[in-house]
């Protein structure tokens, strides 16, 4: 647990959150569930498997979980496989904020697979924040797949961040079914270096009348890193509104691709997109260097600004 706490800090977590008895939390290292703490209004069903864990989190009807639920997924050795099969259900008129820190500080030959299903029942809300730290070796493959149903009058917000350490290989896939008068916000921030490979596919299907969504991607790649971002928004019902916003920065021999796809099947629906790929702003770079920063540090500062 001491090693986990140190690794948890590297991914942006606060160790005291995992220790607090009045905060819901869970720690999974490899296929071992090291800690689980449940509070009123929350049900956590858990089971260790040969390669990871199966987890189901239920926010009970009408319950508002005031403090964030903290999850830590980790592999401490240089090699390993972790498969997490998860299900999150936010029942009617309930709400929660879940913060997941995924930390692999020594990864040289590690694979982390996340297969998630998320259900928001009527008038509920969920914010899911996932922060990764992979160390400096780049020998890791991360494959998060999520299917989300955002029910009537629900609010779903998710934020994926991998901006410190090496990415390795990242393959994200999000598919959201948005019901009547729901709101969906997806934000993804990734910084690729050296030989990192980034692949992101995020799709929102606005299937209910009055549903709204925004998909926002902020990606930076340098050295020989490669990124491909596919953002899809479907306007399938009356009076829906959707927007796709993708910005990528490239440097050195890196390559970046952005593919926004929008489709509309109802005359009152409106879906828009914008995508931009470019290098670091020359004027901003010159200004920072004039203030004494070395070029590489100035570039990193500009990229950090984009990702923040």
Phi and psi in degrees as GROMACS dihedral restraints (atoms count N, CA, C in turn):
[ dihedral_restraints ]
;  ai    aj    ak    al  type     phi  dphi    fc
    3     4     5     6     1   -62.8    20    10
    4     5     6     7     1   -42.7    20    10
    6     7     8     9     1   -64.0    20    10
    7     8     9    10     1   -39.6    20    10
    9    10    11    12     1   -61.1    20    10
   10    11    12    13     1   -43.3    20    10
   12    13    14    15     1   -60.9    20    10
   13    14    15    16     1   -41.6    20    10
   15    16    17    18     1   -65.8    20    10
   16    17    18    19     1   -43.1    20    10
   18    19    20    21     1   -65.4    20    10
   19    20    21    22     1   -35.9    20    10
   21    22    23    24     1   -62.5    20    10
   22    23    24    25     1   -38.5    20    10
   24    25    26    27     1   -63.9    20    10
   25    26    27    28     1   -37.6    20    10
   27    28    29    30     1   -63.0    20    10
   28    29    30    31     1   -29.5    20    10
   30    31    32    33     1   -92.0    20    10
   31    32    33    34     1    11.4    20    10
   33    34    35    36     1    94.8    20    10
   34    35    36    37     1     2.7    20    10
   36    37    38    39     1   -85.0    20    10
   37    38    39    40     1   163.4    20    10
   39    40    41    42     1  -110.1    20    10
   40    41    42    43     1   115.0    20    10
   42    43    44    45     1   -53.8    20    10
   43    44    45    46     1   -32.9    20    10
   45    46    47    48     1   -63.1    20    10
   46    47    48    49     1   -23.9    20    10
   48    49    50    51     1   -68.1    20    10
   49    50    51    52     1   -31.9    20    10
   51    52    53    54     1   -79.1    20    10
   52    53    54    55     1   -19.3    20    10
   54    55    56    57     1   -92.3    20    10
   55    56    57    58     1   -24.1    20    10
   57    58    59    60     1   -65.6    20    10
   58    59    60    61     1   133.3    20    10
   60    61    62    63     1   -79.0    20    10
   61    62    63    64     1   -19.3    20    10
   63    64    65    66     1   -99.8    20    10
   64    65    66    67     1    15.0    20    10
   66    67    68    69     1  -122.0    20    10
   67    68    69    70     1   129.1    20    10
   69    70    71    72     1   -70.2    20    10
   70    71    72    73     1   135.8    20    10
   72    73    74    75     1  -158.2    20    10
   73    74    75    76     1   162.3    20    10
   75    76    77    78     1  -153.3    20    10
   76    77    78    79     1   139.9    20    10
   78    79    80    81     1  -123.9    20    10
   79    80    81    82     1   124.7    20    10
   81    82    83    84     1  -125.1    20    10
   82    83    84    85     1   119.9    20    10
   84    85    86    87     1  -114.5    20    10
   85    86    87    88     1   115.9    20    10
   87    88    89    90     1    62.4    20    10
   88    89    90    91     1  -116.7    20    10
   90    91    92    93     1  -113.2    20    10
   91    92    93    94     1    21.7    20    10
   93    94    95    96     1  -109.8    20    10
   94    95    96    97     1   127.0    20    10
   96    97    98    99     1   -89.4    20    10
   97    98    99   100     1   103.2    20    10
   99   100   101   102     1   -83.4    20    10
  100   101   102   103     1   -26.7    20    10
  102   103   104   105     1  -157.6    20    10
  103   104   105   106     1   144.1    20    10
  105   106   107   108     1  -151.1    20    10
  106   107   108   109     1   125.3    20    10
  108   109   110   111     1  -128.4    20    10
  109   110   111   112     1   126.7    20    10
  111   112   113   114     1  -116.2    20    10
  112   113   114   115     1   142.9    20    10
  114   115   116   117     1  -119.2    20    10
  115   116   117   118     1   172.8    20    10
  117   118   119   120     1   -60.5    20    10
  118   119   120   121     1   135.4    20    10
  120   121   122   123     1    94.3    20    10
  121   122   123   124     1    -4.1    20    10
  123   124   125   126     1  -129.8    20    10
  124   125   126   127     1   136.4    20    10
  126   127   128   129     1  -119.5    20    10
  127   128   129   130     1   130.9    20    10
  129   130   131   132     1  -124.2    20    10
  130   131   132   133     1   116.1    20    10
  132   133   134   135     1  -103.0    20    10
  133   134   135   136     1   132.2    20    10
  135   136   137   138     1  -143.2    20    10
  136   137   138   139     1   149.9    20    10
  138   139   140   141     1  -155.7    20    10
  139   140   141   142     1   129.6    20    10
  141   142   143   144     1   -75.5    20    10
  142   143   144   145     1   144.1    20    10
  144   145   146   147     1  -122.7    20    10
  145   146   147   148     1   177.2    20    10
  147   148   149   150     1   -63.5    20    10
  148   149   150   151     1   -30.0    20    10
  150   151   152   153     1  -119.1    20    10
  151   152   153   154     1     4.2    20    10
  153   154   155   156     1   173.1    20    10
  154   155   156   157     1  -124.5    20    10
  156   157   158   159     1  -158.5    20    10
  157   158   159   160     1   151.0    20    10
  159   160   161   162     1  -107.9    20    10
  160   161   162   163     1   129.0    20    10
  162   163   164   165     1  -134.8    20    10
  163   164   165   166     1   134.5    20    10
  165   166   167   168     1  -128.0    20    10
  166   167   168   169     1   124.3    20    10
  168   169   170   171     1  -113.5    20    10
  169   170   171   172     1   126.5    20    10
  171   172   173   174     1  -120.5    20    10
  172   173   174   175     1   123.3    20    10
  174   175   176   177     1   -95.2    20    10
  175   176   177   178     1   115.7    20    10
  177   178   179   180     1   -70.1    20    10
  178   179   180   181     1   152.9    20    10
  180   181   182   183     1   -49.7    20    10
  181   182   183   184     1   127.3    20    10
  183   184   185   186     1    78.8    20    10
  184   185   186   187     1    -1.6    20    10
  186   187   188   189     1   -89.4    20    10
  187   188   189   190     1   135.1    20    10
  189   190   191   192     1  -111.4    20    10
  190   191   192   193     1   106.7    20    10
  192   193   194   195     1   -80.4    20    10
  193   194   195   196     1   110.1    20    10
  195   196   197   198     1   -72.7    20    10
  196   197   198   199     1   -44.0    20    10
  198   199   200   201     1   -92.4    20    10
  199   200   201   202     1   146.0    20    10
  201   202   203   204     1   -59.1    20    10
  202   203   204   205     1   145.2    20    10
  204   205   206   207     1   -87.0    20    10
  205   206   207   208     1   124.8    20    10
  207   208   209   210     1  -105.6    20    10
  208   209   210   211     1   125.7    20    10
  210   211   212   213     1  -120.2    20    10
  211   212   213   214     1   138.8    20    10
  213   214   215   216     1  -128.0    20    10
  214   215   216   217     1   120.0    20    10
  216   217   218   219     1  -115.0    20    10
  217   218   219   220     1   128.8    20    10
  219   220   221   222     1  -150.6    20    10
  220   221   222   223     1   152.0    20    10
  222   223   224   225     1  -128.8    20    10
  223   224   225   226     1   116.4    20    10
  225   226   227   228     1   -84.3    20    10
  226   227   228   229     1   -36.8    20    10
  228   229   230   231     1   -67.1    20    10
  229   230   231   232     1   172.8    20    10
  231   232   233   234     1   -72.2    20    10
  232   233   234   235     1   -26.7    20    10
  234   235   236   237     1  -126.3    20    10
  235   236   237   238     1   151.3    20    10
  237   238   239   240     1   161.2    20    10
  238   239   240   241     1   166.7    20    10
  240   241   242   243     1  -129.3    20    10
  241   242   243   244     1   134.2    20    10
  243   244   245   246     1  -134.2    20    10
  244   245   246   247     1   117.3    20    10
  246   247   248   249     1  -112.8    20    10
  247   248   249   250     1   116.0    20    10
  249   250   251   252     1  -109.2    20    10
  250   251   252   253     1   118.6    20    10
  252   253   254   255     1  -105.6    20    10
  253   254   255   256     1   114.3    20    10
  255   256   257   258     1  -127.4    20    10
  256   257   258   259     1   151.7    20    10
  258   259   260   261     1  -138.5    20    10
  259   260   261   262     1   129.8    20    10
  261   262   263   264     1  -121.2    20    10
  262   263   264   265     1   126.5    20    10
  264   265   266   267     1  -123.1    20    10
  265   266   267   268     1   120.5    20    10
  267   268   269   270     1  -107.0    20    10
  268   269   270   271     1   109.0    20    10
  270   271   272   273     1   -73.7    20    10
  271   272   273   274     1   172.5    20    10
  273   274   275   276     1   -53.6    20    10
  274   275   276   277     1   133.9    20    10
  276   277   278   279     1    62.1    20    10
  277   278   279   280     1    24.7    20    10
  279   280   281   282     1  -111.5    20    10
  280   281   282   283     1   166.9    20    10
  282   283   284   285     1  -155.1    20    10
  283   284   285   286     1   153.0    20    10
  285   286   287   288     1  -160.2    20    10
  286   287   288   289     1   159.8    20    10
  288   289   290   291     1  -124.7    20    10
  289   290   291   292     1   116.0    20    10
  291   292   293   294     1  -110.9    20    10
  292   293   294   295     1   128.9    20    10
  294   295   296   297     1  -117.0    20    10
  295   296   297   298     1   114.8    20    10
  297   298   299   300     1  -109.7    20    10
  298   299   300   301     1   123.6    20    10
  300   301   302   303     1  -109.1    20    10
  301   302   303   304     1   122.6    20    10
  303   304   305   306     1  -112.0    20    10
  304   305   306   307     1   114.1    20    10
  306   307   308   309     1  -128.4    20    10
  307   308   309   310     1   128.8    20    10
  309   310   311   312     1  -136.4    20    10
  310   311   312   313     1    71.4    20    10
  312   313   314   315     1   -67.6    20    10
  313   314   315   316     1   -24.1    20    10
  315   316   317   318     1  -113.5    20    10
  316   317   318   319     1    13.9    20    10
  318   319   320   321     1   -61.8    20    10
  319   320   321   322     1   122.0    20    10
  321   322   323   324     1  -122.3    20    10
  322   323   324   325     1   -28.4    20    10
  324   325   326   327     1  -148.8    20    10
  325   326   327   328     1    74.8    20    10
  327   328   329   330     1  -125.5    20    10
  328   329   330   331     1   142.5    20    10
  330   331   332   333     1  -129.6    20    10
  331   332   333   334     1   127.0    20    10
  333   334   335   336     1  -119.4    20    10
  334   335   336   337     1   118.6    20    10
  336   337   338   339     1  -115.7    20    10
  337   338   339   340     1   129.8    20    10
  339   340   341   342     1  -123.4    20    10
  340   341   342   343     1   118.8    20    10
  342   343   344   345     1  -115.2    20    10
  343   344   345   346     1   103.7    20    10
  345   346   347   348     1  -118.5    20    10
  346   347   348   349     1   143.8    20    10
  348   349   350   351     1  -126.1    20    10
  349   350   351   352     1   131.1    20    10
  351   352   353   354     1  -127.6    20    10
  352   353   354   355     1   130.4    20    10
  354   355   356   357     1  -127.0    20    10
  355   356   357   358     1   123.2    20    10
  357   358   359   360     1  -109.5    20    10
  358   359   360   361     1   116.3    20    10
  360   361   362   363     1   -82.8    20    10
  361   362   363   364     1   171.0    20    10
  363   364   365   366     1   -48.3    20    10
  364   365   366   367     1   132.6    20    10
  366   367   368   369     1    64.1    20    10
  367   368   369   370     1    27.9    20    10
  369   370   371   372     1  -107.6    20    10
  370   371   372   373     1   171.9    20    10
  372   373   374   375     1  -146.5    20    10
  373   374   375   376     1   141.9    20    10
  375   376   377   378     1  -144.4    20    10
  376   377   378   379     1   131.4    20    10
  378   379   380   381     1  -113.5    20    10
  379   380   381   382     1   122.9    20    10
  381   382   383   384     1  -120.6    20    10
  382   383   384   385     1   114.5    20    10
  384   385   386   387     1  -112.5    20    10
  385   386   387   388     1   125.7    20    10
  387   388   389   390     1  -123.6    20    10
  388   389   390   391     1   118.3    20    10
  390   391   392   393     1  -118.2    20    10
  391   392   393   394     1   132.7    20    10
  393   394   395   396     1  -115.1    20    10
  394   395   396   397     1   146.5    20    10
  396   397   398   399     1  -136.6    20    10
  397   398   399   400     1   125.6    20    10
  399   400   401   402     1  -117.4    20    10
  400   401   402   403     1     4.9    20    10
  402   403   404   405     1    74.5    20    10
  403   404   405   406     1  -168.9    20    10
  405   406   407   408     1  -105.5    20    10
  406   407   408   409     1     0.9    20    10
  408   409   410   411     1   -87.8    20    10
  409   410   411   412     1   -32.6    20    10
  411   412   413   414     1    80.9    20    10
  412   413   414   415     1     6.2    20    10
  414   415   416   417     1   -91.7    20    10
  415   416   417   418     1    58.1    20    10
  417   418   419   420     1  -143.0    20    10
  418   419   420   421     1   144.6    20    10
  420   421   422   423     1  -122.2    20    10
  421   422   423   424     1   126.4    20    10
  423   424   425   426     1  -120.2    20    10
  424   425   426   427     1   125.5    20    10
  426   427   428   429     1  -129.7    20    10
  427   428   429   430     1    86.3    20    10
  429   430   431   432     1   -93.7    20    10
  430   431   432   433     1   124.1    20    10
  432   433   434   435     1  -121.8    20    10
  433   434   435   436     1   129.6    20    10
  435   436   437   438     1  -135.9    20    10
  436   437   438   439     1   135.4    20    10
  438   439   440   441     1  -117.1    20    10
  439   440   441   442     1   124.5    20    10
  441   442   443   444     1  -125.2    20    10
  442   443   444   445     1   134.1    20    10
  444   445   446   447     1  -114.6    20    10
  445   446   447   448     1   114.9    20    10
  447   448   449   450     1  -102.4    20    10
  448   449   450   451     1   107.4    20    10
  450   451   452   453     1   -73.2    20    10
  451   452   453   454     1  -178.8    20    10
  453   454   455   456     1   -59.1    20    10
  454   455   456   457     1   130.7    20    10
  456   457   458   459     1    62.0    20    10
  457   458   459   460     1    25.4    20    10
  459   460   461   462     1   -98.4    20    10
  460   461   462   463     1   158.6    20    10
  462   463   464   465     1  -124.3    20    10
  463   464   465   466     1   121.9    20    10
  465   466   467   468     1  -124.0    20    10
  466   467   468   469     1   124.1    20    10
  468   469   470   471     1  -127.2    20    10
  469   470   471   472     1   133.1    20    10
  471   472   473   474     1  -135.3    20    10
  472   473   474   475     1   142.3    20    10
  474   475   476   477     1  -135.4    20    10
  475   476   477   478     1   115.9    20    10
  477   478   479   480     1  -107.9    20    10
  478   479   480   481     1   128.6    20    10
  480   481   482   483     1  -135.3    20    10
  481   482   483   484     1   126.5    20    10
  483   484   485   486     1  -141.3    20    10
  484   485   486   487     1    85.8    20    10
  486   487   488   489     1  -124.0    20    10
  487   488   489   490     1    -5.6    20    10
  489   490   491   492     1  -120.3    20    10
  490   491   492   493     1   145.0    20    10
  492   493   494   495     1    75.7    20    10
  493   494   495   496     1  -173.6    20    10
  495   496   497   498     1   -85.1    20    10
  496   497   498   499     1   147.7    20    10
  498   499   500   501     1   -78.8    20    10
  499   500   501   502     1   -42.4    20    10
  501   502   503   504     1    75.9    20    10
  502   503   504   505     1  -123.2    20    10
  504   505   506   507     1  -117.7    20    10
  505   506   507   508     1   124.6    20    10
  507   508   509   510     1  -123.8    20    10
  508   509   510   511     1   129.8    20    10
  510   511   512   513     1  -136.3    20    10
  511   512   513   514     1    93.9    20    10
  513   514   515   516     1   -96.1    20    10
  514   515   516   517     1   140.8    20    10
  516   517   518   519     1  -142.0    20    10
  517   518   519   520     1   119.4    20    10
  519   520   521   522     1  -120.7    20    10
  520   521   522   523     1   131.7    20    10
  522   523   524   525     1  -130.3    20    10
  523   524   525   526     1   122.8    20    10
  525   526   527   528     1  -120.0    20    10
  526   527   528   529     1   130.3    20    10
  528   529   530   531     1  -104.4    20    10
  529   530   531   532     1   106.2    20    10
  531   532   533   534     1   -99.5    20    10
  532   533   534   535     1   120.6    20    10
  534   535   536   537     1   -89.1    20    10
  535   536   537   538     1  -173.2    20    10
  537   538   539   540     1   -55.5    20    10
  538   539   540   541     1   129.1    20    10
  540   541   542   543     1    57.1    20    10
  541   542   543   544     1    27.0    20    10
  543   544   545   546     1   -90.5    20    10
  544   545   546   547     1   164.2    20    10
  546   547   548   549     1  -127.7    20    10
  547   548   549   550     1   130.0    20    10
  549   550   551   552     1  -127.7    20    10
  550   551   552   553     1   129.2    20    10
  552   553   554   555     1  -128.4    20    10
  553   554   555   556     1   124.7    20    10
  555   556   557   558     1  -122.6    20    10
  556   557   558   559     1   123.9    20    10
  558   559   560   561     1  -126.8    20    10
  559   560   561   562     1   128.0    20    10
  561   562   563   564     1  -128.5    20    10
  562   563   564   565     1   129.0    20    10
  564   565   566   567     1  -129.6    20    10
  565   566   567   568     1   121.2    20    10
  567   568   569   570     1  -140.6    20    10
  568   569   570   571     1   139.8    20    10
  570   571   572   573     1  -123.4    20    10
  571   572   573   574     1   108.5    20    10
  573   574   575   576     1   -98.8    20    10
  574   575   576   577     1   140.9    20    10
  576   577   578   579     1  -136.5    20    10
  577   578   579   580     1   167.5    20    10
  579   580   581   582     1    48.9    20    10
  580   581   582   583     1  -116.3    20    10
  582   583   584   585     1  -104.6    20    10
  583   584   585   586     1    21.8    20    10
  585   586   587   588     1   -61.3    20    10
  586   587   588   589     1   147.9    20    10
  588   589   590   591     1  -125.5    20    10
  589   590   591   592     1   124.9    20    10
  591   592   593   594     1  -121.5    20    10
  592   593   594   595     1   125.7    20    10
  594   595   596   597     1  -133.0    20    10
  595   596   597   598     1   122.5    20    10
  597   598   599   600     1  -130.2    20    10
  598   599   600   601     1   128.7    20    10
  600   601   602   603     1  -130.2    20    10
  601   602   603   604     1   118.4    20    10
  603   604   605   606     1  -130.7    20    10
  604   605   606   607     1   127.4    20    10
  606   607   608   609     1  -133.3    20    10
  607   608   609   610     1   130.0    20    10
  609   610   611   612     1  -121.1    20    10
  610   611   612   613     1   124.9    20    10
  612   613   614   615     1  -106.4    20    10
  613   614   615   616     1   107.2    20    10
  615   616   617   618     1   -82.4    20    10
  616   617   618   619     1    87.1    20    10
  618   619   620   621     1   -95.8    20    10
  619   620   621   622     1   -11.3    20    10
  621   622   623   624     1  -113.1    20    10
  622   623   624   625     1   144.3    20    10
  624   625   626   627     1   -54.4    20    10
  625   626   627   628     1   132.1    20    10
  627   628   629   630     1    77.9    20    10
  628   629   630   631     1     5.8    20    10
  630   631   632   633     1   -68.5    20    10
  631   632   633   634     1   148.9    20    10
  633   634   635   636     1  -134.3    20    10
  634   635   636   637     1   149.9    20    10
  636   637   638   639     1  -155.5    20    10
  637   638   639   640     1   156.0    20    10
  639   640   641   642     1  -141.1    20    10
  640   641   642   643     1   133.2    20    10
  642   643   644   645     1  -112.9    20    10
  643   644   645   646     1   121.3    20    10
  645   646   647   648     1  -125.4    20    10
  646   647   648   649     1   125.5    20    10
  648   649   650   651     1  -121.4    20    10
  649   650   651   652     1   133.5    20    10
  651   652   653   654     1  -128.4    20    10
  652   653   654   655     1   105.4    20    10
  654   655   656   657     1  -124.1    20    10
  655   656   657   658     1   135.8    20    10
  657   658   659   660     1  -128.4    20    10
  658   659   660   661     1   136.2    20    10
  660   661   662   663     1  -135.5    20    10
  661   662   663   664     1   139.5    20    10
  663   664   665   666     1  -139.8    20    10
  664   665   666   667     1  -179.4    20    10
  666   667   668   669     1    59.0    20    10
  667   668   669   670     1  -119.6    20    10
  669   670   671   672     1  -114.2    20    10
  670   671   672   673     1    21.5    20    10
  672   673   674   675     1   -69.4    20    10
  673   674   675   676     1   155.0    20    10
  675   676   677   678     1  -130.6    20    10
  676   677   678   679     1   137.1    20    10
  678   679   680   681     1  -134.8    20    10
  679   680   681   682     1   145.2    20    10
  681   682   683   684     1  -139.4    20    10
  682   683   684   685     1   122.8    20    10
  684   685   686   687     1  -120.2    20    10
  685   686   687   688     1   123.2    20    10
  687   688   689   690     1  -118.1    20    10
  688   689   690   691     1   111.5    20    10
  690   691   692   693     1  -112.8    20    10
  691   692   693   694     1   126.3    20    10
  693   694   695   696     1  -125.8    20    10
  694   695   696   697     1   131.3    20    10
  696   697   698   699     1  -132.0    20    10
  697   698   699   700     1   126.8    20    10
  699   700   701   702     1  -110.0    20    10
  700   701   702   703     1   127.5    20    10
  702   703   704   705     1  -100.1    20    10
  703   704   705   706     1    93.1    20    10
  705   706   707   708     1  -104.5    20    10
  706   707   708   709     1     1.3    20    10
  708   709   710   711     1  -139.7    20    10
  709   710   711   712     1   170.7    20    10
  711   712   713   714     1   -67.9    20    10
  712   713   714   715     1   138.7    20    10
  714   715   716   717     1    62.6    20    10
  715   716   717   718     1    24.1    20    10
  717   718   719   720     1   -81.8    20    10
  718   719   720   721     1   156.3    20    10
  720   721   722   723     1  -135.8    20    10
  721   722   723   724     1   129.6    20    10
  723   724   725   726     1  -141.2    20    10
  724   725   726   727     1   149.2    20    10
  726   727   728   729     1  -144.0    20    10
  727   728   729   730     1   140.8    20    10
  729   730   731   732     1  -118.3    20    10
  730   731   732   733     1   131.4    20    10
  732   733   734   735     1  -137.3    20    10
  733   734   735   736     1   108.0    20    10
  735   736   737   738     1  -124.3    20    10
  736   737   738   739     1   124.8    20    10
  738   739   740   741     1  -126.2    20    10
  739   740   741   742     1   128.2    20    10
  741   742   743   744     1  -128.8    20    10
  742   743   744   745     1   139.7    20    10
  744   745   746   747     1  -114.4    20    10
  745   746   747   748     1   133.9    20    10
  747   748   749   750     1  -121.7    20    10
  748   749   750   751     1   152.1    20    10
  750   751   752   753     1  -148.2    20    10
  751   752   753   754     1   154.2    20    10
  753   754   755   756     1    62.0    20    10
  754   755   756   757     1  -129.7    20    10
  756   757   758   759     1   -99.7    20    10
  757   758   759   760     1    16.3    20    10
  759   760   761   762     1   -66.8    20    10
  760   761   762   763     1   158.3    20    10
  762   763   764   765     1  -130.5    20    10
  763   764   765   766     1   139.9    20    10
  765   766   767   768     1  -137.2    20    10
  766   767   768   769     1   142.2    20    10
  768   769   770   771     1  -136.3    20    10
  769   770   771   772     1   133.8    20    10
  771   772   773   774     1  -125.1    20    10
  772   773   774   775     1   128.3    20    10
  774   775   776   777     1  -127.4    20    10
  775   776   777   778     1    95.3    20    10
  777   778   779   780     1   -87.9    20    10
  778   779   780   781     1   130.6    20    10
  780   781   782   783     1  -124.5    20    10
  781   782   783   784     1   124.0    20    10
  783   784   785   786     1  -125.7    20    10
  784   785   786   787     1   140.6    20    10
  786   787   788   789     1  -141.3    20    10
  787   788   789   790     1   147.5    20    10
  789   790   791   792     1  -133.3    20    10
  790   791   792   793     1   133.1    20    10
  792   793   794   795     1  -120.8    20    10
  793   794   795   796     1     8.5    20    10
  795   796   797   798     1  -137.1    20    10
  796   797   798   799     1   135.5    20    10
  798   799   800   801     1   -65.7    20    10
  799   800   801   802     1   -20.9    20    10
  801   802   803   804     1   -95.4    20    10
  802   803   804   805     1     0.2    20    10
  804   805   806   807     1   -82.7    20    10
  805   806   807   808     1   152.5    20    10
  807   808   809   810     1  -140.5    20    10
  808   809   810   811     1   121.3    20    10
  810   811   812   813     1  -130.6    20    10
  811   812   813   814     1   130.0    20    10
  813   814   815   816     1  -126.3    20    10
  814   815   816   817     1   164.4    20    10
  816   817   818   819     1  -151.2    20    10
  817   818   819   820     1   154.7    20    10
  819   820   821   822     1  -147.3    20    10
  820   821   822   823     1   139.5    20    10
  822   823   824   825     1  -141.1    20    10
  823   824   825   826     1   137.8    20    10
  825   826   827   828     1  -141.1    20    10
  826   827   828   829     1   132.6    20    10
  828   829   830   831     1  -127.6    20    10
  829   830   831   832     1   130.5    20    10
  831   832   833   834     1  -166.0    20    10
  832   833   834   835     1   176.4    20    10
  834   835   836   837     1   -87.7    20    10
  835   836   837   838     1   178.6    20    10
  837   838   839   840     1   -64.1    20    10
  838   839   840   841     1   138.0    20    10
  840   841   842   843     1   -58.3    20    10
  841   842   843   844     1   120.9    20    10
  843   844   845   846     1   -63.9    20    10
  844   845   846   847     1   -42.3    20    10
  846   847   848   849     1   -65.0    20    10
  847   848   849   850     1   -43.8    20    10
  849   850   851   852     1   -62.7    20    10
  850   851   852   853     1   -39.1    20    10
  852   853   854   855     1   -63.3    20    10
  853   854   855   856     1   -45.3    20    10
  855   856   857   858     1   -64.1    20    10
  856   857   858   859     1   -37.2    20    10
  858   859   860   861     1   -64.3    20    10
  859   860   861   862     1   -45.0    20    10
  861   862   863   864     1   -66.3    20    10
  862   863   864   865     1   -39.3    20    10
  864   865   866   867     1   -67.6    20    10
  865   866   867   868     1   -33.1    20    10
  867   868   869   870     1   -65.7    20    10
  868   869   870   871     1   -23.2    20    10
  870   871   872   873     1   -91.4    20    10
  871   872   873   874     1     9.2    20    10
  873   874   875   876     1   103.9    20    10
  874   875   876   877     1     0.4    20    10
  876   877   878   879     1   -81.1    20    10
  877   878   879   880     1   141.2    20    10
  879   880   881   882     1   -67.4    20    10
  880   881   882   883     1   157.3    20    10
  882   883   884   885     1   -57.4    20    10
  883   884   885   886     1   -48.2    20    10
  885   886   887   888     1   -62.1    20    10
  886   887   888   889     1   -40.3    20    10
  888   889   890   891     1   -68.5    20    10
  889   890   891   892     1   -35.3    20    10
  891   892   893   894     1   -66.0    20    10
  892   893   894   895     1   -41.7    20    10
  894   895   896   897     1   -61.9    20    10
  895   896   897   898     1   -46.1    20    10
  897   898   899   900     1   -60.8    20    10
  898   899   900   901     1   -38.6    20    10
  900   901   902   903     1   -64.7    20    10
  901   902   903   904     1   -41.5    20    10
  903   904   905   906     1   -64.5    20    10
  904   905   906   907     1   -42.1    20    10
  906   907   908   909     1   -64.8    20    10
  907   908   909   910     1   -42.0    20    10
  909   910   911   912     1   -59.8    20    10
  910   911   912   913     1   -37.4    20    10
  912   913   914   915     1   -61.2    20    10
  913   914   915   916     1   -42.2    20    10
  915   916   917   918     1   -63.1    20    10
  916   917   918   919     1   -44.1    20    10
  918   919   920   921     1   -74.5    20    10
  919   920   921   922     1   -21.5    20    10
